[in-house]
Amino acid sequence: IIVEYKGDRSKYIEPFGGSGAVAVNVAHRFTGLKTYAEFNPELVDLMRAIKEELPDLIDKTEELFSPKNNDASRYYDFRKKFNGYVKSGETGNVMKSALFIYLNRHCFNGLCRYGPNGFNVPFGRYAKTVAPIDEMKAFANLMKDVEVAGPKSFEETMKKADADTLVYCDPPYFPLTPTSNFTQYSDKSGFGPEMQEKLAVAAAECAQRGAVVLISNHDVPACRQLYQQIAKSHELQKVDFQEFGVPRFISSKGKDRGNKASELIAVFEAKKAR
């Protein structure tokens, strides 16, 4: 879908970069500036460590992935240490990034979730864990031409978009049901209806400048209505939607994993976009 809407645009911006999985798979298709941005400081630090301090990050990660550390008591000690870094606001610490990788591979279902006291995902109880060294090296190679920006709000990042830019947003989603509103993966304030509206406004403003903006979200009526309303208020011709089903592999109930959720890609584009 990103390639389909790229057209002749040379720049790529991703304000909700997350794991970087999309950026590393599409960045090579753009000849201009490619930007990965995030408002989670720990993810931004990790991306910079992978790009700029990979040997040190690999050494520290390998030390953490010893069999003796695949243990609940050690996991919670390391989680406490990581949260100490988070609370201090310290940036650029390679050990913090190594701990982040350790927690991701040892916590329940690989979740990234924060509470008032920091990262709060419980121990995952895996029979064996392996340090993702080969993956880190491959990722670093794919990210070498991608600028890492942040921690920044999506509004600040999207202000950089011009008529030569494609923007892809993968924000925390609209809830599928009133009881499934999971928004606090990286910020205590969450990502509720007000933030969803601010994102839609930012997308419409980018489109007014000639950029094309793609937003992933759950395919629920509230989402479609919001995007259509904002597009109309900004005098965009329309918002295009592409629907698809996506398997869900994270669920508290094993029987629900693999079930498909209805998602959409919303395309914000002005009448006179190139």
C-alpha positions in Angstrom: 0.0 0.0 0.0 2.8 2.4 0.8 4.5 1.7 -2.5 1.1 2.2 -4.3 0.6 5.6 -2.9 4.3 6.7 -3.1 4.0 8.2 -6.6 7.0 10.3 -7.3 7.6 11.4 -3.8 11.1 11.0 -2.6 10.7 11.6 1.2 9.3 9.3 3.8 8.2 10.1 7.4 6.9 7.7 10.0 5.8 9.5 13.2 4.9 6.3 15.1 8.0 4.3 14.2 7.6 1.7 16.9 9.7 -1.4 16.2 10.9 0.1 12.9 9.6 -2.9 11.0 7.8 -0.8 8.4 10.6 1.8 8.0 13.3 -0.8 7.3 11.2 -2.5 4.7 10.2 0.6 2.7 13.0 3.1 3.3 15.0 1.8 0.3 12.2 2.8 -2.0 12.7 6.5 -1.2 15.6 8.5 -2.5 15.2 11.5 -0.3 15.2 11.9 3.5 13.7 9.0 5.4 12.7 9.7 9.0 11.8 7.3 11.8 10.3 9.2 14.8 8.8 8.1 18.1 7.6 9.7 21.3 8.8 6.7 23.4 12.3 7.7 24.6 13.3 4.1 25.2 12.6 3.2 21.6 14.4 6.2 20.2 17.4 5.4 22.4 17.4 1.8 21.2 17.2 2.8 17.5 20.1 5.2 18.0 22.1 2.6 19.8 21.6 0.1 17.0 22.7 2.7 14.4 25.6 4.3 16.3 26.8 1.9 19.0 26.0 -1.6 17.8 29.2 -3.4 19.0 28.7 -2.2 22.6 25.0 -2.9 22.4 25.6 -6.4 21.2 28.1 -7.1 24.0 25.8 -5.9 26.7 22.8 -7.8 25.2 24.7 -11.0 25.0 25.6 -10.7 28.7 22.0 -10.3 29.7 20.8 -13.4 27.7 22.5 -16.0 29.8 20.5 -19.0 31.0 20.7 -17.9 34.6 18.9 -14.7 33.6 15.9 -16.5 32.2 14.4 -16.4 35.7 11.5 -14.5 37.3 13.6 -13.0 40.1 16.3 -11.8 37.8 13.7 -10.5 35.3 12.1 -8.3 38.0 15.5 -7.1 39.1 16.4 -6.1 35.6 12.9 -4.5 35.1 13.5 -2.4 38.2 16.9 -1.3 36.9 15.4 -0.4 33.5 12.7 1.6 35.2 15.3 3.4 37.2 16.8 4.6 33.9 13.3 5.5 32.6 12.5 7.5 35.8 15.8 9.4 35.6 15.1 10.5 32.0 18.6 9.5 31.1 19.2 9.2 27.4 21.9 7.6 25.3 22.6 4.8 27.8 23.5 1.6 26.0 22.8 -0.6 29.0 19.2 0.8 29.1 18.8 -0.2 25.5 20.2 -3.7 26.1 17.8 -4.1 29.0 14.9 -3.0 26.8 15.8 -5.9 24.4 16.1 -8.3 27.3 12.7 -7.3 28.7 11.1 -7.6 25.3 12.3 -11.2 24.8 11.6 -12.3 28.4 8.3 -10.6 29.2 4.8 -11.9 28.7 3.9 -12.1 25.0 6.6 -9.5 24.1 4.4 -6.6 25.2 5.6 -3.1 25.7 3.4 -1.5 28.3 3.9 1.2 30.9 2.1 2.1 34.1 2.7 4.8 36.8 5.9 3.0 37.9 7.3 2.4 34.5 7.5 -0.8 32.3 5.1 -3.2 34.0 4.8 -6.4 31.9 5.2 -9.6 33.9 7.8 -12.3 33.3 7.0 -14.5 30.3 8.3 -17.9 31.5 9.9 -19.1 28.3 11.8 -22.4 28.2 14.6 -20.7 26.3 15.5 -17.3 25.1 18.1 -16.3 22.5 19.7 -12.9 22.0 18.6 -11.5 18.6 22.1 -10.6 17.5 21.8 -11.5 13.8 18.5 -9.6 13.7 20.2 -6.5 15.3 23.0 -6.6 12.7 20.5 -6.9 9.8 18.3 -4.1 11.2 21.3 -1.8 11.7 22.2 -2.3 8.0 18.7 -1.5 6.9 18.4 1.6 9.1 21.8 3.1 8.0 20.1 5.7 5.7 17.2 6.4 8.0 17.2 9.5 10.3 16.1 8.7 13.9 14.2 11.7 15.3 12.7 12.2 18.7 11.4 11.6 21.2 8.9 13.9 19.4 5.2 14.3 19.2 3.6 13.2 16.0 2.5 16.8 15.4 6.0 18.0 15.5 7.3 15.3 13.2 4.5 15.7 10.7 5.2 19.5 10.3 8.2 18.5 8.3 6.0 16.9 5.5 5.9 18.8 2.2 4.6 18.0 -1.3 7.5 15.6 -1.8 6.6 13.5 1.2 4.7 10.3 2.0 3.7 10.0 5.7 2.7 6.7 7.2 1.1 6.7 10.7 0.5 3.6 12.8 -0.8 5.0 16.0 -2.5 3.3 19.0 -5.8 2.2 17.5 -9.4 3.0 18.1 -10.8 0.3 20.5 -12.7 -2.5 18.8 -14.9 -2.7 21.9 -15.4 -0.4 25.0 -13.4 -2.9 27.1 -10.4 -3.3 24.7 -9.0 0.2 24.8 -5.2 -0.5 25.0 -3.4 2.8 24.4 -0.7 3.0 27.1 2.2 1.3 25.3 4.5 4.2 25.7 2.9 7.1 27.4 0.9 7.5 30.7 -1.5 9.9 29.1 -2.7 7.2 26.6 -4.1 7.9 23.2 -7.8 8.5 23.5 -10.4 10.2 21.3 -8.8 13.7 21.6 -5.4 12.4 20.3 -7.1 10.5 17.5 -8.7 13.8 16.4 -5.4 15.7 16.6 -3.8 13.0 14.4 -6.6 13.3 11.8 -6.2 17.1 11.8 -2.4 16.8 11.4 -2.9 14.4 8.5 -5.4 16.8 6.8 -2.9 19.7 7.2 -0.1 17.6 5.7 -2.4 16.8 2.7 -3.2 20.5 2.3 0.5 21.0 1.8 0.6 18.3 -0.9 1.8 15.3 1.1 0.1 12.0 1.1 -0.7 10.6 4.5 -1.6 7.0 5.2 -3.1 6.0 8.7 -3.6 2.5 9.9 -6.4 1.9 12.4 -9.2 -0.4 13.4 -12.1 -0.4 10.9 -14.8 0.9 13.3 -17.5 3.4 12.5 -16.0 6.0 14.9 -12.7 6.0 13.0 -14.3 6.3 9.6 -16.6 9.1 10.7 -13.8 11.1 12.3 -11.5 10.9 9.3 -14.3 11.8 6.9 -15.4 14.7 9.1 -11.8 16.1 9.4 -11.2 15.7 5.6 -14.4 17.6 4.9 -13.6 20.4 7.4 -10.2 20.9 5.7 -11.8 20.9 2.2 -10.1 17.7 1.1 -11.8 15.9 -1.8 -12.2 12.7 0.3 -10.5 10.1 2.4 -10.0 6.8 0.7 -10.2 3.6 2.7 -8.7 0.2 2.1 -9.9 -2.6 4.3 -8.2 -5.9 5.3 -8.1 -8.5 8.1 -5.0 -8.9 10.3 -4.3 -11.9 12.6 -3.9 -11.0 16.3 -1.1 -12.9 18.1 -1.2 -11.0 21.4 -4.2 -12.0 23.6 -4.6 -13.0 27.2 -6.6 -16.0 25.9 -4.7 -18.4 23.8 -7.8 -19.5 21.8 -8.2 -15.9 20.6 -4.7 -15.6 19.2 -4.7 -15.8 15.4 -8.2 -14.4 15.1 -8.5 -11.6 12.5 -9.3 -8.1 13.3 -10.8 -5.7 10.8 -8.3 -2.9 10.0 -8.1 -0.1 7.4 -5.7 2.2 5.8 -7.0 5.8 5.5 -5.5 7.9 2.7 -5.5 11.7 3.2 -4.7 13.5 -0.1 -5.6 16.9 -1.3 -7.5 17.6 -4.6 -4.4 19.1 -6.2 -1.8 16.7 -4.8 0.8 15.6 -7.4 
